[in-house]
Amino acid sequence: TPGAGLFEVAGGSPSGNAVQAVVDVDSGSGFDDVATMDFAPAATLAADLGGTTADTVLTCSGDSDLDLVETGSLAAIGAEFVRVDQIDLKGKTVTVGRGCLDTLVSAHAKGDAIVFFDDHTASDLKQYAAGDSVSADLLTITGSGQLDMFDAPTDVVQFDSRAVRPLRPANVTVAGT
């Protein structure tokens, strides 16, 4: 269906003792546990990142499992998707292609999260239409138990037919300039 969407979630580990998370989803009839997911590799920006396609080197800090990130995989910084082109584990830098899929290149501040999500997502595998909304909690699992759903922050996703929108124009020129 052209306007259909799929809910998919990824997240970095919130602490060193978190091993997985239960994905709790409410699509209108109450929260249900729909999946258990492994955390995605993640980091934070150690410096501001400019808002141009020339700003391609991310300096990372607070990284978790950066050694699991593969060249060619996708990551998210806020609402912008980036493609991983090169990783320097010693220098803690990641070179990326900016504004991937249908996202726009934008500036990001020091401390913003980077989630390398390609192989580390979970879904309720339900189809949603434009206008539908889904609430989701990630209930962290540690050696001492699972986070109670009432202690977890809830994110709300509003579906808006993103998949049927055309890709943004790029490198547009008029009369060769």
Secondary structure, 3 states (H helix, E strand, C coil): CCCCEEEEECCECCCCCEEEEEEEEECCCCCEEEEEEECECEEEECCCECCCCCCCEEEEEEEECHHHCCCCCEEEECCEEEEEEEEECCCCEEEEECCCCCCCCCCECCCCEEECCCCCCEEEEEEECCCCEEEEEEEEEECCEECCHHHCCCEEEECCCHHHCCCCCCCCCCCCC
